[in-house]
Structure formats: C-alpha cells, structure tokens
Amino acid sequence: MEFTYGVTYHACQSCAGKIHCAQCAGELEEKLLRQPGIARARLDLNARQAWVSGTDEDSVIDALEAAGLFID
C-alpha cells in the first residue's frame, strides 16, 4: 500500500535553517528503504511531501519516525 504524508519537519541542520536539498531527500529515502516493511520511498522536501509504500501504515509511520521525519 502507498501512503502520502505532509512532512512538517526533519531534524537536520539544513532543515532547521529552512534549506532543503535533493541530497538530503535521497539520503532519507535510502534510510527509509532500510527499515522493515518499506518497499518504496520518495520525498520532496521542498513540497513537504512523502510517498511511502509499505506492508501497513503502522510500519510506514514507524519508519518515518525512525528517519527523523515529522508528518501531519
């Protein structure tokens, strides 16, 4: 199942300075893909969106939290 979330914050120095970059999004996508139950992940930090496919929504939310992403 694919889930879409609005990203409200990521706990990195660039995001704290309101500077979002593709490199950070790529690193976060890789981090999400290493989490159990995650099949696909795509982030657009400038648009503040996350699209994540996983076995169930609880696994997806756990993976997002483990990556340091806050969602709405």
CHARMM internal coordinates of N, CA and C (Angstrom, degrees):
IC EDIT
DIST 1 N 1 CA 1.4425
DIST 1 CA 1 C 1.5278
ANGL 1 N 1 CA 1 C 109.37
DIST 1 C 2 N 1.3450
ANGL 1 CA 1 C 2 N 115.80
DIHE 1 N 1 CA 1 C 2 N 141.72
DIST 2 N 2 CA 1.4559
ANGL 1 C 2 N 2 CA 119.13
DIHE 1 CA 1 C 2 N 2 CA 177.25
DIST 2 CA 2 C 1.5271
ANGL 2 N 2 CA 2 C 109.61
DIHE 1 C 2 N 2 CA 2 C -104.23
DIST 2 C 3 N 1.3216
ANGL 2 CA 2 C 3 N 114.46
DIHE 2 N 2 CA 2 C 3 N 137.30
DIST 3 N 3 CA 1.4496
ANGL 2 C 3 N 3 CA 121.47
DIHE 2 CA 2 C 3 N 3 CA -179.81
DIST 3 CA 3 C 1.5228
ANGL 3 N 3 CA 3 C 108.85
DIHE 2 C 3 N 3 CA 3 C -122.62
DIST 3 C 4 N 1.3211
ANGL 3 CA 3 C 4 N 116.25
DIHE 3 N 3 CA 3 C 4 N 143.79
DIST 4 N 4 CA 1.4559
ANGL 3 C 4 N 4 CA 122.42
DIHE 3 CA 3 C 4 N 4 CA 178.41
DIST 4 CA 4 C 1.5247
ANGL 4 N 4 CA 4 C 108.50
DIHE 3 C 4 N 4 CA 4 C -118.95
DIST 4 C 5 N 1.3336
ANGL 4 CA 4 C 5 N 115.00
DIHE 4 N 4 CA 4 C 5 N 132.41
DIST 5 N 5 CA 1.4529
ANGL 4 C 5 N 5 CA 120.24
DIHE 4 CA 4 C 5 N 5 CA -179.51
DIST 5 CA 5 C 1.5132
ANGL 5 N 5 CA 5 C 110.52
DIHE 4 C 5 N 5 CA 5 C -133.57
DIST 5 C 6 N 1.3026
ANGL 5 CA 5 C 6 N 115.25
DIHE 5 N 5 CA 5 C 6 N 150.34
DIST 6 N 6 CA 1.4542
ANGL 5 C 6 N 6 CA 120.70
DIHE 5 CA 5 C 6 N 6 CA 169.09
DIST 6 CA 6 C 1.5185
ANGL 6 N 6 CA 6 C 107.88
DIHE 5 C 6 N 6 CA 6 C -84.76
DIST 6 C 7 N 1.3191
ANGL 6 CA 6 C 7 N 116.92
DIHE 6 N 6 CA 6 C 7 N 131.03
DIST 7 N 7 CA 1.4616
ANGL 6 C 7 N 7 CA 121.47
DIHE 6 CA 6 C 7 N 7 CA 179.42
DIST 7 CA 7 C 1.5218
ANGL 7 N 7 CA 7 C 107.71
DIHE 6 C 7 N 7 CA 7 C -93.55
DIST 7 C 8 N 1.3159
ANGL 7 CA 7 C 8 N 116.54
DIHE 7 N 7 CA 7 C 8 N 121.63
DIST 8 N 8 CA 1.4596
ANGL 7 C 8 N 8 CA 119.67
DIHE 7 CA 7 C 8 N 8 CA -178.74
DIST 8 CA 8 C 1.5221
ANGL 8 N 8 CA 8 C 112.41
DIHE 7 C 8 N 8 CA 8 C -96.20
DIST 8 C 9 N 1.3285
ANGL 8 CA 8 C 9 N 117.76
DIHE 8 N 8 CA 8 C 9 N -23.88
DIST 9 N 9 CA 1.4627
ANGL 8 C 9 N 9 CA 119.73
DIHE 8 CA 8 C 9 N 9 CA -177.16
DIST 9 CA 9 C 1.5143
ANGL 9 N 9 CA 9 C 109.76
DIHE 8 C 9 N 9 CA 9 C -168.48
DIST 9 C 10 N 1.3241
ANGL 9 CA 9 C 10 N 115.37
DIHE 9 N 9 CA 9 C 10 N 148.11
DIST 10 N 10 CA 1.4532
ANGL 9 C 10 N 10 CA 121.90
DIHE 9 CA 9 C 10 N 10 CA 169.23
DIST 10 CA 10 C 1.5070
ANGL 10 N 10 CA 10 C 107.09
DIHE 9 C 10 N 10 CA 10 C -132.01
DIST 10 C 11 N 1.3025
ANGL 10 CA 10 C 11 N 116.67
DIHE 10 N 10 CA 10 C 11 N 134.70
DIST 11 N 11 CA 1.4595
ANGL 10 C 11 N 11 CA 122.07
DIHE 10 CA 10 C 11 N 11 CA -172.70
DIST 11 CA 11 C 1.5285
ANGL 11 N 11 CA 11 C 112.77
DIHE 10 C 11 N 11 CA 11 C -83.00
DIST 11 C 12 N 1.3376
ANGL 11 CA 11 C 12 N 116.84
DIHE 11 N 11 CA 11 C 12 N 63.57
DIST 12 N 12 CA 1.4586
ANGL 11 C 12 N 12 CA 119.49
DIHE 11 CA 11 C 12 N 12 CA 172.42
DIST 12 CA 12 C 1.5276
ANGL 12 N 12 CA 12 C 108.80
DIHE 11 C 12 N 12 CA 12 C -127.00
DIST 12 C 13 N 1.3120
ANGL 12 CA 12 C 13 N 117.50
DIHE 12 N 12 CA 12 C 13 N 163.91
DIST 13 N 13 CA 1.4673
ANGL 12 C 13 N 13 CA 121.09
DIHE 12 CA 12 C 13 N 13 CA -176.42
DIST 13 CA 13 C 1.5187
ANGL 13 N 13 CA 13 C 111.71
DIHE 12 C 13 N 13 CA 13 C -62.45
DIST 13 C 14 N 1.3170
ANGL 13 CA 13 C 14 N 118.27
DIHE 13 N 13 CA 13 C 14 N -40.06
DIST 14 N 14 CA 1.4578
ANGL 13 C 14 N 14 CA 120.02
DIHE 13 CA 13 C 14 N 14 CA -179.76
DIST 14 CA 14 C 1.5163
ANGL 14 N 14 CA 14 C 111.15
DIHE 13 C 14 N 14 CA 14 C -64.28
DIST 14 C 15 N 1.3135
ANGL 14 CA 14 C 15 N 116.26
DIHE 14 N 14 CA 14 C 15 N -43.85
DIST 15 N 15 CA 1.4609
ANGL 14 C 15 N 15 CA 118.74
DIHE 14 CA 14 C 15 N 15 CA -179.60
DIST 15 CA 15 C 1.5235
ANGL 15 N 15 CA 15 C 110.59
DIHE 14 C 15 N 15 CA 15 C -67.83
DIST 15 C 16 N 1.3158
ANGL 15 CA 15 C 16 N 117.29
DIHE 15 N 15 CA 15 C 16 N -34.27
DIST 16 N 16 CA 1.4574
ANGL 15 C 16 N 16 CA 119.82
DIHE 15 CA 15 C 16 N 16 CA 176.72
DIST 16 CA 16 C 1.5224
ANGL 16 N 16 CA 16 C 110.10
DIHE 15 C 16 N 16 CA 16 C -62.39
DIST 16 C 17 N 1.3261
ANGL 16 CA 16 C 17 N 116.55
DIHE 16 N 16 CA 16 C 17 N -31.38
DIST 17 N 17 CA 1.4561
ANGL 16 C 17 N 17 CA 121.71
DIHE 16 CA 16 C 17 N 17 CA 177.54
DIST 17 CA 17 C 1.5143
ANGL 17 N 17 CA 17 C 112.52
DIHE 16 C 17 N 17 CA 17 C -90.60
DIST 17 C 18 N 1.3488
ANGL 17 CA 17 C 18 N 116.82
DIHE 17 N 17 CA 17 C 18 N 9.21
DIST 18 N 18 CA 1.4681
ANGL 17 C 18 N 18 CA 123.08
DIHE 17 CA 17 C 18 N 18 CA 179.77
DIST 18 CA 18 C 1.5218
ANGL 18 N 18 CA 18 C 113.01
DIHE 17 C 18 N 18 CA 18 C 62.10
DIST 18 C 19 N 1.3393
ANGL 18 CA 18 C 19 N 116.92
DIHE 18 N 18 CA 18 C 19 N 31.09
DIST 19 N 19 CA 1.4598
ANGL 18 C 19 N 19 CA 122.36
DIHE 18 CA 18 C 19 N 19 CA 176.77
DIST 19 CA 19 C 1.5245
ANGL 19 N 19 CA 19 C 106.75
DIHE 18 C 19 N 19 CA 19 C -115.37
DIST 19 C 20 N 1.3088
ANGL 19 CA 19 C 20 N 116.71
DIHE 19 N 19 CA 19 C 20 N 112.43
DIST 20 N 20 CA 1.4655
ANGL 19 C 20 N 20 CA 120.90
DIHE 19 CA 19 C 20 N 20 CA -177.57
DIST 20 CA 20 C 1.5234
ANGL 20 N 20 CA 20 C 108.75
DIHE 19 C 20 N 20 CA 20 C -109.73
DIST 20 C 21 N 1.3249
ANGL 20 CA 20 C 21 N 115.89
DIHE 20 N 20 CA 20 C 21 N 137.46
DIST 21 N 21 CA 1.4596
ANGL 20 C 21 N 21 CA 118.06
DIHE 20 CA 20 C 21 N 21 CA -177.79
DIST 21 CA 21 C 1.5237
ANGL 21 N 21 CA 21 C 111.01
DIHE 20 C 21 N 21 CA 21 C -134.21
DIST 21 C 22 N 1.3231
ANGL 21 CA 21 C 22 N 114.64
DIHE 21 N 21 CA 21 C 22 N 159.96
DIST 22 N 22 CA 1.4652
ANGL 21 C 22 N 22 CA 121.19
DIHE 21 CA 21 C 22 N 22 CA -179.34
DIST 22 CA 22 C 1.5272
ANGL 22 N 22 CA 22 C 111.32
DIHE 21 C 22 N 22 CA 22 C -65.41
DIST 22 C 23 N 1.3353
ANGL 22 CA 22 C 23 N 117.51
DIHE 22 N 22 CA 22 C 23 N -33.54
DIST 23 N 23 CA 1.4601
ANGL 22 C 23 N 23 CA 120.37
DIHE 22 CA 22 C 23 N 23 CA 179.98
DIST 23 CA 23 C 1.5235
ANGL 23 N 23 CA 23 C 110.29
DIHE 22 C 23 N 23 CA 23 C -61.70
DIST 23 C 24 N 1.3159
ANGL 23 CA 23 C 24 N 116.72
DIHE 23 N 23 CA 23 C 24 N -44.72
DIST 24 N 24 CA 1.4612
ANGL 23 C 24 N 24 CA 120.91
DIHE 23 CA 23 C 24 N 24 CA 179.30
DIST 24 CA 24 C 1.5296
ANGL 24 N 24 CA 24 C 109.77
DIHE 23 C 24 N 24 CA 24 C -62.59
DIST 24 C 25 N 1.3281
ANGL 24 CA 24 C 25 N 117.34
DIHE 24 N 24 CA 24 C 25 N -43.18
DIST 25 N 25 CA 1.4607
ANGL 24 C 25 N 25 CA 120.81
DIHE 24 CA 24 C 25 N 25 CA 179.26
DIST 25 CA 25 C 1.5275
ANGL 25 N 25 CA 25 C 110.36
DIHE 24 C 25 N 25 CA 25 C -61.71
DIST 25 C 26 N 1.3272
ANGL 25 CA 25 C 26 N 116.98
DIHE 25 N 25 CA 25 C 26 N -42.15
DIST 26 N 26 CA 1.4614
ANGL 25 C 26 N 26 CA 120.67
DIHE 25 CA 25 C 26 N 26 CA 178.41
DIST 26 CA 26 C 1.5115
ANGL 26 N 26 CA 26 C 112.71
DIHE 25 C 26 N 26 CA 26 C -62.69
DIST 26 C 27 N 1.3222
ANGL 26 CA 26 C 27 N 116.19
DIHE 26 N 26 CA 26 C 27 N -42.14
DIST 27 N 27 CA 1.4697
ANGL 26 C 27 N 27 CA 120.22
DIHE 26 CA 26 C 27 N 27 CA 178.26
DIST 27 CA 27 C 1.5237
ANGL 27 N 27 CA 27 C 110.84
DIHE 26 C 27 N 27 CA 27 C -64.30
DIST 27 C 28 N 1.3211
ANGL 27 CA 27 C 28 N 116.76
DIHE 27 N 27 CA 27 C 28 N -40.48
DIST 28 N 28 CA 1.4623
ANGL 27 C 28 N 28 CA 120.29
DIHE 27 CA 27 C 28 N 28 CA 178.57
DIST 28 CA 28 C 1.5266
ANGL 28 N 28 CA 28 C 111.62
DIHE 27 C 28 N 28 CA 28 C -67.01
DIST 28 C 29 N 1.3296
ANGL 28 CA 28 C 29 N 116.80
DIHE 28 N 28 CA 28 C 29 N -39.12
DIST 29 N 29 CA 1.4580
ANGL 28 C 29 N 29 CA 119.93
DIHE 28 CA 28 C 29 N 29 CA 176.49
DIST 29 CA 29 C 1.5218
ANGL 29 N 29 CA 29 C 110.67
DIHE 28 C 29 N 29 CA 29 C -59.98
DIST 29 C 30 N 1.3340
ANGL 29 CA 29 C 30 N 117.25
DIHE 29 N 29 CA 29 C 30 N -44.67
DIST 30 N 30 CA 1.4646
ANGL 29 C 30 N 30 CA 120.90
DIHE 29 CA 29 C 30 N 30 CA 177.68
DIST 30 CA 30 C 1.5221
ANGL 30 N 30 CA 30 C 111.13
DIHE 29 C 30 N 30 CA 30 C -61.84
DIST 30 C 31 N 1.3173
ANGL 30 CA 30 C 31 N 116.42
DIHE 30 N 30 CA 30 C 31 N -41.24
DIST 31 N 31 CA 1.4702
ANGL 30 C 31 N 31 CA 120.82
DIHE 30 CA 30 C 31 N 31 CA 179.04
DIST 31 CA 31 C 1.5315
ANGL 31 N 31 CA 31 C 110.24
DIHE 30 C 31 N 31 CA 31 C -63.10
DIST 31 C 32 N 1.3162
ANGL 31 CA 31 C 32 N 116.91
DIHE 31 N 31 CA 31 C 32 N -41.74
DIST 32 N 32 CA 1.4657
ANGL 31 C 32 N 32 CA 120.33
DIHE 31 CA 31 C 32 N 32 CA 178.33
DIST 32 CA 32 C 1.5191
ANGL 32 N 32 CA 32 C 111.40
DIHE 31 C 32 N 32 CA 32 C -63.90
DIST 32 C 33 N 1.3326
ANGL 32 CA 32 C 33 N 117.18
DIHE 32 N 32 CA 32 C 33 N -41.47
DIST 33 N 33 CA 1.4629
ANGL 32 C 33 N 33 CA 120.79
DIHE 32 CA 32 C 33 N 33 CA -178.45
DIST 33 CA 33 C 1.5260
ANGL 33 N 33 CA 33 C 113.05
DIHE 32 C 33 N 33 CA 33 C -65.86
DIST 33 C 34 N 1.3225
ANGL 33 CA 33 C 34 N 117.34
DIHE 33 N 33 CA 33 C 34 N -20.63
DIST 34 N 34 CA 1.4748
ANGL 33 C 34 N 34 CA 120.55
DIHE 33 CA 33 C 34 N 34 CA 176.95
DIST 34 CA 34 C 1.5290
ANGL 34 N 34 CA 34 C 112.01
DIHE 33 C 34 N 34 CA 34 C -81.63
DIST 34 C 35 N 1.3221
ANGL 34 CA 34 C 35 N 117.40
DIHE 34 N 34 CA 34 C 35 N -8.83
DIST 35 N 35 CA 1.4599
ANGL 34 C 35 N 35 CA 121.22
DIHE 34 CA 34 C 35 N 35 CA -178.60
DIST 35 CA 35 C 1.5322
ANGL 35 N 35 CA 35 C 109.92
DIHE 34 C 35 N 35 CA 35 C -81.43
DIST 35 C 36 N 1.3278
ANGL 35 CA 35 C 36 N 117.87
DIHE 35 N 35 CA 35 C 36 N 144.27
DIST 36 N 36 CA 1.4706
ANGL 35 C 36 N 36 CA 120.95
DIHE 35 CA 35 C 36 N 36 CA 179.12
DIST 36 CA 36 C 1.5319
ANGL 36 N 36 CA 36 C 111.22
DIHE 35 C 36 N 36 CA 36 C -60.73
DIST 36 C 37 N 1.3306
ANGL 36 CA 36 C 37 N 116.13
DIHE 36 N 36 CA 36 C 37 N 137.26
DIST 37 N 37 CA 1.4494
ANGL 36 C 37 N 37 CA 121.24
DIHE 36 CA 36 C 37 N 37 CA 174.38
DIST 37 CA 37 C 1.5202
ANGL 37 N 37 CA 37 C 115.10
DIHE 36 C 37 N 37 CA 37 C 85.75
DIST 37 C 38 N 1.3378
ANGL 37 CA 37 C 38 N 118.73
DIHE 37 N 37 CA 37 C 38 N 2.45
DIST 38 N 38 CA 1.4597
ANGL 37 C 38 N 38 CA 121.50
DIHE 37 CA 37 C 38 N 38 CA -178.79
DIST 38 CA 38 C 1.5259
ANGL 38 N 38 CA 38 C 109.35
DIHE 37 C 38 N 38 CA 38 C -103.43
DIST 38 C 39 N 1.3411
ANGL 38 CA 38 C 39 N 116.53
DIHE 38 N 38 CA 38 C 39 N 124.92
DIST 39 N 39 CA 1.4612
ANGL 38 C 39 N 39 CA 121.67
DIHE 38 CA 38 C 39 N 39 CA -178.50
DIST 39 CA 39 C 1.5273
ANGL 39 N 39 CA 39 C 112.01
DIHE 38 C 39 N 39 CA 39 C -99.82
DIST 39 C 40 N 1.3347
ANGL 39 CA 39 C 40 N 117.19
DIHE 39 N 39 CA 39 C 40 N -40.19
DIST 40 N 40 CA 1.4665
ANGL 39 C 40 N 40 CA 121.73
DIHE 39 CA 39 C 40 N 40 CA -179.59
DIST 40 CA 40 C 1.5207
ANGL 40 N 40 CA 40 C 108.88
DIHE 39 C 40 N 40 CA 40 C -144.58
DIST 40 C 41 N 1.3418
ANGL 40 CA 40 C 41 N 114.60
DIHE 40 N 40 CA 40 C 41 N 151.28
DIST 41 N 41 CA 1.4634
ANGL 40 C 41 N 41 CA 119.68
DIHE 40 CA 40 C 41 N 41 CA 177.10
DIST 41 CA 41 C 1.5243
ANGL 41 N 41 CA 41 C 108.79
DIHE 40 C 41 N 41 CA 41 C -149.67
DIST 41 C 42 N 1.3280
ANGL 41 CA 41 C 42 N 115.31
DIHE 41 N 41 CA 41 C 42 N 135.39
DIST 42 N 42 CA 1.4614
ANGL 41 C 42 N 42 CA 120.81
DIHE 41 CA 41 C 42 N 42 CA 175.04
DIST 42 CA 42 C 1.5151
ANGL 42 N 42 CA 42 C 107.80
DIHE 41 C 42 N 42 CA 42 C -141.22
DIST 42 C 43 N 1.3248
ANGL 42 CA 42 C 43 N 115.68
DIHE 42 N 42 CA 42 C 43 N 131.67
DIST 43 N 43 CA 1.4567
ANGL 42 C 43 N 43 CA 121.38
DIHE 42 CA 42 C 43 N 43 CA -179.45
DIST 43 CA 43 C 1.5168
ANGL 43 N 43 CA 43 C 110.45
DIHE 42 C 43 N 43 CA 43 C -123.30
DIST 43 C 44 N 1.3115
ANGL 43 CA 43 C 44 N 115.71
DIHE 43 N 43 CA 43 C 44 N 141.75
DIST 44 N 44 CA 1.4552
ANGL 43 C 44 N 44 CA 122.41
DIHE 43 CA 43 C 44 N 44 CA 169.69
DIST 44 CA 44 C 1.5285
ANGL 44 N 44 CA 44 C 105.30
DIHE 43 C 44 N 44 CA 44 C -128.35
DIST 44 C 45 N 1.3273
ANGL 44 CA 44 C 45 N 115.66
DIHE 44 N 44 CA 44 C 45 N 94.53
DIST 45 N 45 CA 1.4570
ANGL 44 C 45 N 45 CA 119.81
DIHE 44 CA 44 C 45 N 45 CA -174.81
DIST 45 CA 45 C 1.5206
ANGL 45 N 45 CA 45 C 112.25
DIHE 44 C 45 N 45 CA 45 C -69.51
DIST 45 C 46 N 1.3245
ANGL 45 CA 45 C 46 N 117.84
DIHE 45 N 45 CA 45 C 46 N -30.49
DIST 46 N 46 CA 1.4614
ANGL 45 C 46 N 46 CA 119.13
DIHE 45 CA 45 C 46 N 46 CA 177.39
DIST 46 CA 46 C 1.5259
ANGL 46 N 46 CA 46 C 110.94
DIHE 45 C 46 N 46 CA 46 C -65.71
DIST 46 C 47 N 1.3197
ANGL 46 CA 46 C 47 N 116.53
DIHE 46 N 46 CA 46 C 47 N -37.79
DIST 47 N 47 CA 1.4652
ANGL 46 C 47 N 47 CA 121.31
DIHE 46 CA 46 C 47 N 47 CA 177.68
DIST 47 CA 47 C 1.5276
ANGL 47 N 47 CA 47 C 111.17
DIHE 46 C 47 N 47 CA 47 C -86.76
DIST 47 C 48 N 1.3305
ANGL 47 CA 47 C 48 N 116.23
DIHE 47 N 47 CA 47 C 48 N -6.39
DIST 48 N 48 CA 1.4721
ANGL 47 C 48 N 48 CA 122.93
DIHE 47 CA 47 C 48 N 48 CA -179.10
DIST 48 CA 48 C 1.5295
ANGL 48 N 48 CA 48 C 112.10
DIHE 47 C 48 N 48 CA 48 C 58.21
DIST 48 C 49 N 1.3543
ANGL 48 CA 48 C 49 N 115.76
DIHE 48 N 48 CA 48 C 49 N 47.82
DIST 49 N 49 CA 1.4551
ANGL 48 C 49 N 49 CA 121.43
DIHE 48 CA 48 C 49 N 49 CA -179.67
DIST 49 CA 49 C 1.5258
ANGL 49 N 49 CA 49 C 111.23
DIHE 48 C 49 N 49 CA 49 C -128.85
DIST 49 C 50 N 1.3232
ANGL 49 CA 49 C 50 N 115.00
DIHE 49 N 49 CA 49 C 50 N 145.71
DIST 50 N 50 CA 1.4694
ANGL 49 C 50 N 50 CA 121.88
DIHE 49 CA 49 C 50 N 50 CA 174.90
DIST 50 CA 50 C 1.5192
ANGL 50 N 50 CA 50 C 108.10
DIHE 49 C 50 N 50 CA 50 C -131.82
DIST 50 C 51 N 1.3365
ANGL 50 CA 50 C 51 N 116.18
DIHE 50 N 50 CA 50 C 51 N 132.43
DIST 51 N 51 CA 1.4557
ANGL 50 C 51 N 51 CA 122.76
DIHE 50 CA 50 C 51 N 51 CA 175.48
DIST 51 CA 51 C 1.5212
ANGL 51 N 51 CA 51 C 106.12
DIHE 50 C 51 N 51 CA 51 C -119.85
DIST 51 C 52 N 1.3130
ANGL 51 CA 51 C 52 N 116.75
DIHE 51 N 51 CA 51 C 52 N 117.46
DIST 52 N 52 CA 1.4615
ANGL 51 C 52 N 52 CA 120.96
DIHE 51 CA 51 C 52 N 52 CA -174.72
DIST 52 CA 52 C 1.5229
ANGL 52 N 52 CA 52 C 109.51
DIHE 51 C 52 N 52 CA 52 C -133.59
DIST 52 C 53 N 1.3348
ANGL 52 CA 52 C 53 N 115.94
DIHE 52 N 52 CA 52 C 53 N 131.46
DIST 53 N 53 CA 1.4631
ANGL 52 C 53 N 53 CA 121.84
DIHE 52 CA 52 C 53 N 53 CA 175.29
DIST 53 CA 53 C 1.5170
ANGL 53 N 53 CA 53 C 108.26
DIHE 52 C 53 N 53 CA 53 C -105.04
DIST 53 C 54 N 1.3202
ANGL 53 CA 53 C 54 N 114.78
DIHE 53 N 53 CA 53 C 54 N 132.12
DIST 54 N 54 CA 1.4514
ANGL 53 C 54 N 54 CA 119.37
DIHE 53 CA 53 C 54 N 54 CA -179.73
DIST 54 CA 54 C 1.5052
ANGL 54 N 54 CA 54 C 111.38
DIHE 53 C 54 N 54 CA 54 C -154.43
DIST 54 C 55 N 1.3148
ANGL 54 CA 54 C 55 N 115.06
DIHE 54 N 54 CA 54 C 55 N 177.08
DIST 55 N 55 CA 1.4579
ANGL 54 C 55 N 55 CA 120.70
DIHE 54 CA 54 C 55 N 55 CA -176.75
DIST 55 CA 55 C 1.5246
ANGL 55 N 55 CA 55 C 111.69
DIHE 54 C 55 N 55 CA 55 C -68.00
DIST 55 C 56 N 1.3231
ANGL 55 CA 55 C 56 N 117.29
DIHE 55 N 55 CA 55 C 56 N -35.99
DIST 56 N 56 CA 1.4617
ANGL 55 C 56 N 56 CA 121.25
DIHE 55 CA 55 C 56 N 56 CA 177.74
DIST 56 CA 56 C 1.5315
ANGL 56 N 56 CA 56 C 108.78
DIHE 55 C 56 N 56 CA 56 C -158.02
DIST 56 C 57 N 1.3079
ANGL 56 CA 56 C 57 N 116.30
DIHE 56 N 56 CA 56 C 57 N 163.40
DIST 57 N 57 CA 1.4652
ANGL 56 C 57 N 57 CA 120.23
DIHE 56 CA 56 C 57 N 57 CA -174.62
DIST 57 CA 57 C 1.5269
ANGL 57 N 57 CA 57 C 112.50
DIHE 56 C 57 N 57 CA 57 C -65.19
DIST 57 C 58 N 1.3165
ANGL 57 CA 57 C 58 N 118.28
DIHE 57 N 57 CA 57 C 58 N -34.20
DIST 58 N 58 CA 1.4690
ANGL 57 C 58 N 58 CA 119.99
DIHE 57 CA 57 C 58 N 58 CA 178.31
DIST 58 CA 58 C 1.5211
ANGL 58 N 58 CA 58 C 111.32
DIHE 57 C 58 N 58 CA 58 C -61.57
DIST 58 C 59 N 1.3408
ANGL 58 CA 58 C 59 N 117.14
DIHE 58 N 58 CA 58 C 59 N -41.52
DIST 59 N 59 CA 1.4708
ANGL 58 C 59 N 59 CA 121.08
DIHE 58 CA 58 C 59 N 59 CA 177.87
DIST 59 CA 59 C 1.5211
ANGL 59 N 59 CA 59 C 110.96
DIHE 58 C 59 N 59 CA 59 C -63.65
DIST 59 C 60 N 1.3314
ANGL 59 CA 59 C 60 N 116.00
DIHE 59 N 59 CA 59 C 60 N -40.81
DIST 60 N 60 CA 1.4646
ANGL 59 C 60 N 60 CA 120.56
DIHE 59 CA 59 C 60 N 60 CA -179.80
DIST 60 CA 60 C 1.5220
ANGL 60 N 60 CA 60 C 110.37
DIHE 59 C 60 N 60 CA 60 C -64.74
DIST 60 C 61 N 1.3153
ANGL 60 CA 60 C 61 N 117.30
DIHE 60 N 60 CA 60 C 61 N -46.49
DIST 61 N 61 CA 1.4660
ANGL 60 C 61 N 61 CA 120.51
DIHE 60 CA 60 C 61 N 61 CA -179.88
DIST 61 CA 61 C 1.5195
ANGL 61 N 61 CA 61 C 110.73
DIHE 60 C 61 N 61 CA 61 C -63.69
DIST 61 C 62 N 1.3269
ANGL 61 CA 61 C 62 N 117.91
DIHE 61 N 61 CA 61 C 62 N -41.51
DIST 62 N 62 CA 1.4630
ANGL 61 C 62 N 62 CA 121.11
DIHE 61 CA 61 C 62 N 62 CA 176.95
DIST 62 CA 62 C 1.5272
ANGL 62 N 62 CA 62 C 111.01
DIHE 61 C 62 N 62 CA 62 C -59.87
DIST 62 C 63 N 1.3396
ANGL 62 CA 62 C 63 N 116.92
DIHE 62 N 62 CA 62 C 63 N -42.06
DIST 63 N 63 CA 1.4663
ANGL 62 C 63 N 63 CA 121.50
DIHE 62 CA 62 C 63 N 63 CA -179.81
DIST 63 CA 63 C 1.5223
ANGL 63 N 63 CA 63 C 110.80
DIHE 62 C 63 N 63 CA 63 C -66.00
DIST 63 C 64 N 1.3214
ANGL 63 CA 63 C 64 N 117.90
DIHE 63 N 63 CA 63 C 64 N -42.10
DIST 64 N 64 CA 1.4567
ANGL 63 C 64 N 64 CA 121.64
DIHE 63 CA 63 C 64 N 64 CA 178.06
DIST 64 CA 64 C 1.5284
ANGL 64 N 64 CA 64 C 111.07
DIHE 63 C 64 N 64 CA 64 C -61.64
DIST 64 C 65 N 1.3242
ANGL 64 CA 64 C 65 N 116.08
DIHE 64 N 64 CA 64 C 65 N -43.75
DIST 65 N 65 CA 1.4618
ANGL 64 C 65 N 65 CA 120.06
DIHE 64 CA 64 C 65 N 65 CA 178.45
DIST 65 CA 65 C 1.5238
ANGL 65 N 65 CA 65 C 111.29
DIHE 64 C 65 N 65 CA 65 C -65.13
DIST 65 C 66 N 1.3391
ANGL 65 CA 65 C 66 N 117.13
DIHE 65 N 65 CA 65 C 66 N -39.65
DIST 66 N 66 CA 1.4638
ANGL 65 C 66 N 66 CA 120.81
DIHE 65 CA 65 C 66 N 66 CA 179.42
DIST 66 CA 66 C 1.5302
ANGL 66 N 66 CA 66 C 110.86
DIHE 65 C 66 N 66 CA 66 C -64.86
DIST 66 C 67 N 1.3313
ANGL 66 CA 66 C 67 N 116.85
DIHE 66 N 66 CA 66 C 67 N -29.03
DIST 67 N 67 CA 1.4701
ANGL 66 C 67 N 67 CA 121.28
DIHE 66 CA 66 C 67 N 67 CA 178.70
DIST 67 CA 67 C 1.5252
ANGL 67 N 67 CA 67 C 111.89
DIHE 66 C 67 N 67 CA 67 C -81.61
DIST 67 C 68 N 1.3371
ANGL 67 CA 67 C 68 N 117.02
DIHE 67 N 67 CA 67 C 68 N -7.39
DIST 68 N 68 CA 1.4569
ANGL 67 C 68 N 68 CA 120.92
DIHE 67 CA 67 C 68 N 68 CA 179.28
DIST 68 CA 68 C 1.5161
ANGL 68 N 68 CA 68 C 114.11
DIHE 67 C 68 N 68 CA 68 C 87.23
DIST 68 C 69 N 1.3396
ANGL 68 CA 68 C 69 N 116.46
DIHE 68 N 68 CA 68 C 69 N 18.69
DIST 69 N 69 CA 1.4543
ANGL 68 C 69 N 69 CA 120.55
DIHE 68 CA 68 C 69 N 69 CA 179.48
DIST 69 CA 69 C 1.5186
ANGL 69 N 69 CA 69 C 110.36
DIHE 68 C 69 N 69 CA 69 C -95.70
DIST 69 C 70 N 1.3035
ANGL 69 CA 69 C 70 N 115.61
DIHE 69 N 69 CA 69 C 70 N 134.72
DIST 70 N 70 CA 1.4574
ANGL 69 C 70 N 70 CA 121.14
DIHE 69 CA 69 C 70 N 70 CA 173.90
DIST 70 CA 70 C 1.5256
ANGL 70 N 70 CA 70 C 106.97
DIHE 69 C 70 N 70 CA 70 C -102.72
DIST 70 C 71 N 1.3288
ANGL 70 CA 70 C 71 N 116.82
DIHE 70 N 70 CA 70 C 71 N 132.16
DIST 71 N 71 CA 1.4588
ANGL 70 C 71 N 71 CA 121.42
DIHE 70 CA 70 C 71 N 71 CA -176.10
DIST 71 CA 71 C 1.5104
ANGL 71 N 71 CA 71 C 109.85
DIHE 70 C 71 N 71 CA 71 C -121.98
DIST 71 C 72 N 1.3467
ANGL 71 CA 71 C 72 N 114.35
DIHE 71 N 71 CA 71 C 72 N 161.75
DIST 72 N 72 CA 1.4634
ANGL 71 C 72 N 72 CA 117.64
DIHE 71 CA 71 C 72 N 72 CA 174.30
DIST 72 CA 72 C 1.5059
ANGL 72 N 72 CA 72 C 110.46
DIHE 71 C 72 N 72 CA 72 C -113.02
END
COOR INIT
IC SEED 1 N 1 CA 1 C
IC BUILD
